[in-house]
Amino acid sequence: QVQLVESGGGLVQPGESLRLSCAASVTLFSRYAMAWYRQTPGKQRELVASITREGTTNYVDSVKGRFTISRDNAKKTLDLEMNSLQPEDTAVYYCNMMAASLRRPWGQGTQVTVSS
């Protein structure tokens, strides 16, 4: 049973924007701190942004000021607004719980490619 489905990725030029969405079919979604992760070939998956159940957000330095994470507990969705995209942001983006012990199986992710 698929629990995490990412969408919204695509091919954009530097400086452009994308909005990623994650549909989380997770019981008690509102109780979990959630996060967006990204991964490129040959590199470990890294935490990009997180949001607690109270709404407190944190970002990796490389995206701070450009990305905004948000959640809609009623719809059980997690979004990532990505502005001023750079080639270094190219990756497959995934959503999941922030706590490793609480994570669901990783979804397919959504590909973001930033290129001229």
TORKOL-4160 file (C-alpha; in steps of 0.2 Angstrom, whole numbers, padded with zeros to 4 digits, m for minus):
116
<pt num="1" X="0000" Y="0000" Z="0000"/>
<pt num="2" X="0008" Y="0016" Z="m0006"/>
<pt num="3" X="0009" Y="0029" Z="0009"/>
<pt num="4" X="0019" Y="0043" Z="0002"/>
<pt num="5" X="0017" Y="0050" Z="m0016"/>
<pt num="6" X="0027" Y="0065" Z="m0022"/>
<pt num="7" X="0023" Y="0076" Z="m0037"/>
<pt num="8" X="0026" Y="0092" Z="m0045"/>
<pt num="9" X="0044" Y="0090" Z="m0051"/>
<pt num="10" X="0050" Y="0095" Z="m0068"/>
<pt num="11" X="0063" Y="0103" Z="m0079"/>
<pt num="12" X="0066" Y="0121" Z="m0076"/>
<pt num="13" X="0079" Y="0134" Z="m0079"/>
<pt num="14" X="0090" Y="0142" Z="m0066"/>
<pt num="15" X="0080" Y="0156" Z="m0056"/>
<pt num="16" X="0063" Y="0148" Z="m0059"/>
<pt num="17" X="0051" Y="0140" Z="m0047"/>
<pt num="18" X="0042" Y="0124" Z="m0043"/>
<pt num="19" X="0030" Y="0118" Z="m0030"/>
<pt num="20" X="0032" Y="0100" Z="m0024"/>
<pt num="21" X="0018" Y="0091" Z="m0016"/>
<pt num="22" X="0017" Y="0075" Z="m0005"/>
<pt num="23" X="0001" Y="0065" Z="m0002"/>
<pt num="24" X="0003" Y="0056" Z="0014"/>
<pt num="25" X="m0009" Y="0042" Z="0017"/>
<pt num="26" X="m0004" Y="0041" Z="0035"/>
<pt num="27" X="m0014" Y="0038" Z="0050"/>
<pt num="28" X="m0012" Y="0052" Z="0063"/>
<pt num="29" X="m0002" Y="0063" Z="0050"/>
<pt num="30" X="m0004" Y="0078" Z="0061"/>
<pt num="31" X="0007" Y="0070" Z="0075"/>
<pt num="32" X="0022" Y="0068" Z="0064"/>
<pt num="33" X="0036" Y="0080" Z="0061"/>
<pt num="34" X="0038" Y="0079" Z="0042"/>
<pt num="35" X="0052" Y="0082" Z="0030"/>
<pt num="36" X="0058" Y="0084" Z="0012"/>
<pt num="37" X="0074" Y="0075" Z="0007"/>
<pt num="38" X="0083" Y="0074" Z="m0009"/>
<pt num="39" X="0096" Y="0063" Z="m0017"/>
<pt num="40" X="0107" Y="0063" Z="m0032"/>
<pt num="41" X="0117" Y="0049" Z="m0040"/>
<pt num="42" X="0132" Y="0045" Z="m0030"/>
<pt num="43" X="0127" Y="0055" Z="m0015"/>
<pt num="44" X="0117" Y="0051" Z="0001"/>
<pt num="45" X="0100" Y="0056" Z="0003"/>
<pt num="46" X="0100" Y="0073" Z="0013"/>
<pt num="47" X="0087" Y="0082" Z="0023"/>
<pt num="48" X="0082" Y="0098" Z="0014"/>
<pt num="49" X="0068" Y="0105" Z="0025"/>
<pt num="50" X="0057" Y="0099" Z="0040"/>
<pt num="51" X="0042" Y="0105" Z="0049"/>
<pt num="52" X="0036" Y="0100" Z="0066"/>
<pt num="53" X="0018" Y="0096" Z="0070"/>
<pt num="54" X="0017" Y="0114" Z="0078"/>
<pt num="55" X="0023" Y="0122" Z="0062"/>
<pt num="56" X="0041" Y="0125" Z="0066"/>
<pt num="57" X="0052" Y="0124" Z="0051"/>
<pt num="58" X="0071" Y="0121" Z="0048"/>
<pt num="59" X="0081" Y="0121" Z="0032"/>
<pt num="60" X="0098" Y="0115" Z="0026"/>
<pt num="61" X="0109" Y="0131" Z="0023"/>
<pt num="62" X="0109" Y="0129" Z="0004"/>
<pt num="63" X="0091" Y="0131" Z="0002"/>
<pt num="64" X="0087" Y="0143" Z="0017"/>
<pt num="65" X="0078" Y="0159" Z="0010"/>
<pt num="66" X="0073" Y="0150" Z="m0006"/>
<pt num="67" X="0063" Y="0135" Z="m0001"/>
<pt num="68" X="0047" Y="0135" Z="0010"/>
<pt num="69" X="0040" Y="0119" Z="0018"/>
<pt num="70" X="0022" Y="0119" Z="0023"/>
<pt num="71" X="0009" Y="0106" Z="0028"/>
<pt num="72" X="m0010" Y="0104" Z="0027"/>
<pt num="73" X="m0015" Y="0092" Z="0041"/>
<pt num="74" X="m0033" Y="0091" Z="0035"/>
<pt num="75" X="m0028" Y="0086" Z="0018"/>
<pt num="76" X="m0013" Y="0076" Z="0024"/>
<pt num="77" X="m0001" Y="0085" Z="0012"/>
<pt num="78" X="0016" Y="0091" Z="0013"/>
<pt num="79" X="0022" Y="0105" Z="0001"/>
<pt num="80" X="0039" Y="0112" Z="m0004"/>
<pt num="81" X="0039" Y="0129" Z="m0012"/>
<pt num="82" X="0055" Y="0130" Z="m0022"/>
<pt num="83" X="0061" Y="0147" Z="m0028"/>
<pt num="84" X="0076" Y="0153" Z="m0037"/>
<pt num="85" X="0081" Y="0136" Z="m0041"/>
<pt num="86" X="0099" Y="0132" Z="m0045"/>
<pt num="87" X="0108" Y="0118" Z="m0054"/>
<pt num="88" X="0114" Y="0111" Z="m0038"/>
<pt num="89" X="0096" Y="0108" Z="m0033"/>
<pt num="90" X="0094" Y="0095" Z="m0046"/>
<pt num="91" X="0089" Y="0079" Z="m0037"/>
<pt num="92" X="0075" Y="0067" Z="m0034"/>
<pt num="93" X="0065" Y="0074" Z="m0020"/>
<pt num="94" X="0056" Y="0063" Z="m0007"/>
<pt num="95" X="0045" Y="0066" Z="0008"/>
<pt num="96" X="0044" Y="0056" Z="0024"/>
<pt num="97" X="0043" Y="0057" Z="0043"/>
<pt num="98" X="0058" Y="0066" Z="0050"/>
<pt num="99" X="0061" Y="0053" Z="0064"/>
<pt num="100" X="0070" Y="0038" Z="0056"/>
<pt num="101" X="0061" Y="0026" Z="0067"/>
<pt num="102" X="0044" Y="0032" Z="0061"/>
<pt num="103" X="0047" Y="0033" Z="0043"/>
<pt num="104" X="0036" Y="0024" Z="0030"/>
<pt num="105" X="0043" Y="0016" Z="0015"/>
<pt num="106" X="0051" Y="0028" Z="0003"/>
<pt num="107" X="0040" Y="0033" Z="m0012"/>
<pt num="108" X="0046" Y="0035" Z="m0030"/>
<pt num="109" X="0050" Y="0053" Z="m0027"/>
<pt num="110" X="0049" Y="0067" Z="m0040"/>
<pt num="111" X="0063" Y="0073" Z="m0051"/>
<pt num="112" X="0068" Y="0091" Z="m0051"/>
<pt num="113" X="0080" Y="0096" Z="m0064"/>
<pt num="114" X="0087" Y="0113" Z="m0065"/>
<pt num="115" X="0097" Y="0117" Z="m0081"/>
<pt num="116" X="0100" Y="0130" Z="m0094"/>
